[in-house]
Amino acid sequence: MEHVVIIGNGVSGITAARHIRKLSDKKITVISAETDFFFSRTALMYIYMGHMKFEHTKPYEDWFWKKNKIDLLKAYVQSINTEKKQLKLNNGTDLSYDKLILAVGSTPNKFGWPGQDLKAVQGLYSYQDLESMEEYSPTTKRAVIVGGGLIGVEMAEMFLSRGIAVTFLVREDRFWGGVLPKNEGDLIARHIKEHGVDLRFKTELKEILADENGRAKAILTKDNEAIECQFVGLTAGVSPNISFMKDGDVAINRGILINEFLETNTPGVYAIGDCAEFHQHPTGRKNLEQVWYTGRMMGETVAQTICGNKTNYQPGMWFNSAKFFDIEYQTYGWVYNELKENEASFYWEHESGKICLHLVYDKTDKTLLGINTFGIRLRHEVCEQWIDGGKTIAHALEHMEDANFDAEFYKYHESDIINQYNKENGTTLSPKKRSWKRILNL
């Protein structure tokens, strides 16, 4: 019986295991040293904040794995011998495989800061990171968070929920400046500050200072300002977790290099999820995509190939969603932090300063290229139809009600949005009423 070994029990590896089991009776072993069972990594913050218990984050009962003949092995893989098709484990044993799936995830970035390995200096990625935050929180009065992204906002919200003051250092001149356009960055920055965060732009970490016990006691900025703290959160992005593979035969760059079938350069070895890097992404998206849903899609795709139905990876239109405290964010297609030469944009913001819509379109033919929303929920399938179907910005604006996913008693903003667009562009667009039959596919 063919033995498929999966290293990593995150969403990528577990999705692969589940779909291989649906499609075959192959022997499956999942290796991870993080936790005994798969859990939802995105729920870590809610455990800390008391909204959930750890057992609530496990999508499957503990008996699920044995019932479905998926063997779970709690161990670290120290090295891979692709010639012998063997893994060396930290318990001194070797494990043989026929097919190997690398779903080893990522690790928080460190950039060589003095003091970056002190106690109470960490990212927020693993269950062990959560345990460490719990350990140090009772004796933390102020936390300094380094790096302006989604994980940093989550960590800030977590600490604030326990009355711990937060200073947030952002290298750019606006929040999440490598991703968000200025208007959206300014909106979120205001919102973060309103929650009591000491948010500082154009401020970089120089050094982390230690107390007599080897724990962080303060940081120095590059301007030599000292900020007293008892915890430092490193949230300046993540990198593929591939340090244990540097002396092996599997080709790596920033991540584990793969083709459109998620195959590495070594026959029978695949890579999926945060650790995987395309030579050239099959649909023109980024070669490294460290997002929950892409990992799930990769798991489904590689399962098909391993079970005899060779399938290339086709994730479709780029999209993502997140929450910045209580403001929801959605993005569809491409909205870059700066407009490209062929692009124009329309930005509308509600007078509250907490709701906005940003549409990016082609200057020449006016086709819609990307959508950002904050505080407005849109229907994924409608946005996909607009962007992949080559609809114009005028079409999207006139049919905005079709995309609105907000609940019945939420205030709708379509008229205000279209009125502003008309004033700015000298047009006479008017909103088309929602076609319920079309939305419900009747």
C-alpha positions in Angstrom: 0.0 0.0 0.0 1.4 3.4 -1.0 2.4 5.5 2.0 1.7 9.3 1.8 3.5 11.3 4.5 2.5 14.9 5.2 4.7 17.2 7.3 2.6 19.8 8.9 -1.0 19.6 10.4 -2.2 23.1 9.4 -5.0 23.7 7.0 -2.9 22.8 3.9 -1.7 19.4 5.2 -4.9 18.4 6.8 -7.0 19.3 3.7 -4.6 17.2 1.7 -5.0 14.3 4.1 -8.8 14.5 4.1 -9.1 14.6 0.3 -6.6 11.8 -0.2 -8.7 9.7 2.2 -11.9 10.6 0.3 -10.3 9.5 -3.0 -8.2 6.4 -1.9 -7.3 3.9 0.7 -3.6 4.9 0.8 -1.8 4.9 4.1 -1.6 8.5 5.4 0.7 9.8 8.2 0.6 13.4 9.3 3.6 14.7 11.3 3.5 17.7 13.5 5.1 18.7 16.8 2.9 21.7 17.4 -0.4 20.1 18.7 -1.9 16.7 18.9 -4.8 17.6 16.6 -5.6 20.1 13.9 -7.0 23.4 15.1 -8.0 26.7 13.4 -4.9 28.9 13.6 -6.9 32.0 12.9 -8.8 31.5 16.2 -5.7 31.9 18.4 -6.6 35.5 19.3 -10.1 34.5 20.4 -8.7 31.9 22.9 -6.5 34.6 24.5 -9.4 37.1 24.6 -11.7 34.5 26.3 -14.2 34.2 23.5 -13.3 30.5 22.8 -11.6 27.6 24.4 -9.0 25.6 22.6 -11.3 22.6 22.1 -13.7 24.9 20.3 -11.1 25.6 17.6 -10.8 22.0 16.5 -13.0 21.4 13.5 -13.0 17.6 14.0 -13.5 15.5 17.0 -10.4 13.7 18.3 -11.8 10.3 17.2 -12.2 11.5 13.6 -8.6 10.7 12.6 -8.5 7.1 13.8 -12.0 6.5 12.2 -10.7 7.8 8.9 -7.4 6.0 9.1 -5.2 9.1 9.2 -2.3 8.4 11.5 -1.0 11.4 13.5 2.6 11.4 14.7 3.8 14.1 17.1 7.5 14.7 16.2 9.9 17.1 14.4 11.4 16.2 11.1 15.2 16.9 11.3 16.1 16.0 7.7 14.8 14.5 4.5 16.7 11.8 2.5 15.0 11.9 -0.9 17.2 9.2 -2.4 16.1 6.7 0.3 12.7 8.3 0.7 13.2 8.5 4.4 12.6 11.2 7.1 14.9 11.4 10.2 12.8 12.4 13.2 13.9 14.0 16.5 13.1 10.8 18.4 15.9 9.1 16.6 13.8 7.0 14.3 13.4 7.0 10.5 10.1 7.0 8.6 9.8 5.8 5.1 7.4 7.3 2.5 6.3 6.8 -1.1 4.9 10.3 -1.6 5.8 13.3 0.6 3.8 16.5 1.0 5.7 19.4 2.6 3.1 21.6 4.4 5.5 23.0 7.0 4.1 26.6 7.2 6.0 29.7 8.0 7.8 31.5 10.9 7.7 35.2 12.0 10.4 37.3 10.4 13.5 38.3 12.4 15.9 40.8 10.9 18.9 40.4 13.1 17.8 42.9 15.7 20.0 42.8 18.9 17.9 41.1 21.5 15.4 39.5 19.2 15.9 36.1 20.9 15.2 37.4 24.4 12.4 36.1 26.6 9.0 37.7 25.8 10.1 38.5 22.3 8.0 36.6 19.7 5.5 36.5 16.9 2.0 35.1 16.8 1.8 32.1 14.6 1.8 28.8 16.6 0.0 27.4 19.6 3.3 27.7 21.5 3.3 31.5 20.7 -0.2 31.7 22.3 1.1 29.8 25.4 4.0 32.2 25.7 1.8 35.2 25.5 -0.3 33.8 28.3 2.8 33.2 30.4 4.1 36.8 30.1 0.9 38.7 30.0 0.3 38.9 33.8 3.6 40.7 34.2 3.3 42.9 31.1 2.3 46.6 31.5 3.2 47.7 28.0 3.8 45.7 24.8 5.7 47.0 21.8 4.6 45.6 18.5 6.9 45.8 15.5 5.5 45.7 11.9 2.2 47.1 10.5 0.2 44.2 9.3 -2.8 42.0 10.1 -1.1 39.9 12.8 0.1 43.1 14.5 -3.4 44.4 14.8 -4.6 41.1 16.2 -1.9 41.1 18.8 -2.7 44.7 19.7 -6.4 43.8 20.2 -5.4 40.9 22.3 -3.3 42.9 24.7 -5.8 45.7 24.9 -8.5 43.2 25.9 -6.5 42.6 29.1 -5.7 46.3 29.8 -2.1 46.1 28.6 -0.9 49.3 26.9 0.4 48.9 23.3 2.9 50.9 21.3 2.9 50.0 17.6 6.0 50.7 15.5 5.4 51.0 11.7 8.3 51.6 9.4 6.3 53.1 6.6 4.5 56.5 6.5 1.1 54.8 6.8 -0.4 51.6 8.1 0.3 48.5 6.1 1.9 50.7 3.5 3.2 47.9 1.4 -0.4 46.7 0.8 -3.0 49.4 1.3 -3.4 52.6 -0.6 -3.0 55.8 1.4 -6.7 56.5 1.9 -7.4 53.0 3.4 -4.2 53.1 5.4 -5.2 56.5 6.9 -8.7 55.2 7.8 -7.3 52.1 9.6 -4.6 54.2 11.4 -7.4 56.5 12.8 -9.3 53.5 13.9 -6.3 51.9 15.6 -5.5 55.1 17.5 -9.2 55.5 18.6 -8.8 52.2 20.4 -5.9 53.6 22.5 -2.9 52.3 20.6 0.2 54.4 20.6 0.7 54.1 16.8 4.0 55.5 15.5 4.9 55.8 11.8 8.3 56.1 10.3 9.7 54.4 13.4 12.0 51.4 13.3 13.3 49.0 15.9 17.0 49.3 16.6 17.5 47.0 19.6 15.7 45.2 22.3 17.2 45.6 25.8 17.2 42.8 28.4 16.6 42.8 32.2 18.7 40.8 34.6 16.7 37.6 33.8 17.1 37.8 30.0 13.6 39.2 29.4 12.8 42.2 27.3 12.6 45.4 29.4 12.7 48.1 26.7 13.3 48.8 23.1 15.4 51.4 21.3 14.2 53.0 18.1 16.6 54.0 15.3 16.2 57.5 16.7 17.6 56.2 20.0 14.3 56.7 21.8 13.9 54.2 24.6 10.4 52.7 25.2 9.9 50.7 28.4 8.0 47.4 27.8 7.9 43.9 29.0 6.9 42.2 25.8 7.9 42.7 22.1 5.7 41.4 19.4 7.5 40.7 16.1 4.8 40.9 13.4 6.8 42.2 10.4 5.6 39.4 8.1 6.5 35.7 7.9 8.9 33.5 5.9 8.6 29.9 4.8 9.7 27.4 7.5 12.5 25.8 5.5 15.6 26.0 7.6 15.8 22.3 8.1 15.9 21.8 4.3 18.9 23.9 3.4 21.2 21.0 3.0 18.8 18.7 1.2 18.1 18.0 -2.5 14.7 19.7 -2.7 15.2 23.0 -4.5 14.4 26.1 -2.4 14.5 29.9 -2.8 12.6 32.0 -0.3 10.3 28.9 -0.1 10.1 25.4 -1.5 10.1 25.8 -5.3 7.1 24.2 -7.1 5.5 24.1 -10.5 1.8 24.5 -11.4 1.1 20.9 -10.2 2.7 21.7 -6.8 5.6 19.4 -7.6 9.1 20.1 -6.4 12.2 19.2 -8.4 12.2 15.8 -6.7 9.8 13.2 -8.0 7.1 12.2 -5.5 7.7 15.3 -3.3 5.2 18.2 -3.2 4.9 21.5 -1.3 1.7 23.4 -0.4 0.7 26.3 1.8 2.8 29.0 3.3 6.1 27.2 2.6 5.5 26.8 -1.2 6.9 29.2 -3.8 6.0 29.0 -7.5 8.7 29.3 -10.1 6.0 31.3 -11.9 2.5 31.4 -10.5 0.1 29.7 -13.0 -2.4 32.6 -12.9 0.0 35.6 -12.5 -0.5 36.0 -8.8 2.4 36.3 -6.3 4.7 33.4 -6.3 4.4 33.2 -2.5 0.9 33.4 -1.1 0.7 32.9 2.6 -3.1 33.0 3.0 -5.4 30.5 4.7 -7.7 29.8 1.8 -4.9 29.3 -0.7 -3.4 26.6 1.5 -6.8 24.9 1.6 -7.0 25.0 -2.2 -3.5 23.6 -2.6 -4.4 20.7 -0.3 -7.4 19.8 -2.4 -5.3 20.1 -5.6 -2.4 18.0 -4.5 -4.7 15.3 -3.3 -6.1 14.9 -6.8 -2.7 14.5 -8.3 -1.5 12.0 -5.7 -4.6 9.9 -6.3 -4.0 9.7 -10.1 -5.9 12.7 -11.4 -3.0 15.1 -12.2 -4.4 18.6 -11.6 -2.9 22.0 -11.9 -3.4 24.7 -9.3 -6.1 27.3 -10.4 -7.0 29.6 -7.5 -8.9 32.1 -9.6 -9.3 35.7 -8.8 -7.2 37.1 -5.8 -9.3 37.9 -2.8 -8.8 38.2 0.9 -10.6 39.4 4.1 -9.7 40.4 7.6 -10.8 42.5 10.6 -9.2 45.5 12.0 -10.7 45.6 15.5 -14.4 45.9 14.5 -14.0 47.1 10.9 -14.2 44.4 8.3 -11.9 44.5 5.2 -12.4 42.8 1.9 -10.3 42.9 -1.3 -11.0 41.4 -4.7 -8.8 41.5 -7.8 -5.8 43.9 -7.5 -5.8 47.1 -5.6 -2.1 48.0 -5.1 -0.7 50.5 -2.6 0.1 52.8 -5.5 -1.7 53.0 -8.9 0.0 51.4 -11.9 0.5 53.5 -15.1 -2.6 52.1 -16.8 -4.8 52.4 -13.7 -7.3 55.0 -12.4 -9.4 54.8 -9.2 -12.5 56.0 -7.5 -12.5 56.3 -3.7 -15.6 56.9 -1.6 -15.6 57.3 2.2 -18.5 57.6 4.6 -18.7 60.7 6.8 -18.1 58.5 9.8 -14.6 57.8 8.6 -15.1 54.1 9.2 -16.6 52.9 5.9 -15.1 53.1 2.4 -15.2 51.7 -1.1 -12.2 51.9 -3.5 -12.5 50.8 -7.1 -9.5 50.5 -9.4 -10.1 50.3 -13.2 -8.3 50.5 -16.5 -7.8 54.0 -17.8 -8.5 53.1 -21.4 -11.5 50.7 -21.4 -12.8 51.4 -17.8 -12.8 47.7 -17.0 -12.8 46.9 -13.3 -9.5 45.6 -11.9 -9.9 45.6 -8.2 -12.1 46.4 -5.2 -11.3 47.3 -1.6 -14.0 47.7 1.0 -13.9 48.6 4.7 -17.1 48.3 6.7 -19.1 47.0 3.7 -19.7 43.3 3.0 -19.8 42.4 -0.7 -20.8 39.1 -2.3 -17.8 37.2 -3.6 -19.5 35.7 -6.6 -20.7 39.1 -7.8 -17.3 40.7 -7.5 -15.8 37.7 -9.3 -18.3 38.1 -12.2 -17.5 41.8 -12.5 -13.7 41.4 -12.5 -13.3 38.1 -14.4 -16.1 39.1 -16.8 -14.5 42.4 -17.8 -17.3 44.6 -16.5 -16.7 48.3 -16.4 -16.7 50.5 -13.3 -19.9 52.0 -14.5 -21.6 48.6 -14.5 -20.3 47.8 -11.0 -21.5 51.1 -9.6 -25.0 50.8 -11.2 -25.3 47.2 -9.9 -23.7 47.7 -6.5 -26.9 46.6 -4.7 -26.4 43.1 -6.3 -23.1 42.8 -4.5 -24.1 44.2 -1.1 -24.1 41.4 1.4 -24.9 43.4 4.5 -27.8 42.3 6.6 -31.4 43.7 6.1 -31.2 46.4 8.6 -27.8 47.8 7.7 -27.7 51.2 6.0 -27.0 51.0 2.3 -24.7 53.5 0.6 -25.2 53.0 -3.1 -26.8 56.3 -3.8 -24.2 58.3 -2.0 -21.4 56.4 -3.8 -22.9 56.9 -7.3 -23.7 60.6 -6.6 -20.0 61.2 -5.7 -18.8 59.4 -8.8 -21.2 61.4 -11.0 -19.9 64.7 -9.6 -16.3 63.7 -10.0 -16.7 62.3 -13.5 -19.5 64.3 -15.1 -21.6 61.1 -15.6 -25.3 60.4 -15.0 -25.2 56.8 -13.6 -28.1 55.6 -11.5 -28.4 52.6 -9.3 -30.2 49.5 -10.7 -32.5 47.8 -8.3 -31.4 44.5 -6.9 -32.4 41.5 -9.0 -33.3 38.9 -6.4 -34.0 36.2 -9.0 -30.5 36.6 -10.5 -28.8 36.7 -7.1 -30.7 33.5 -6.0 -30.0 31.9 -9.3 -33.7 31.3 -9.9 
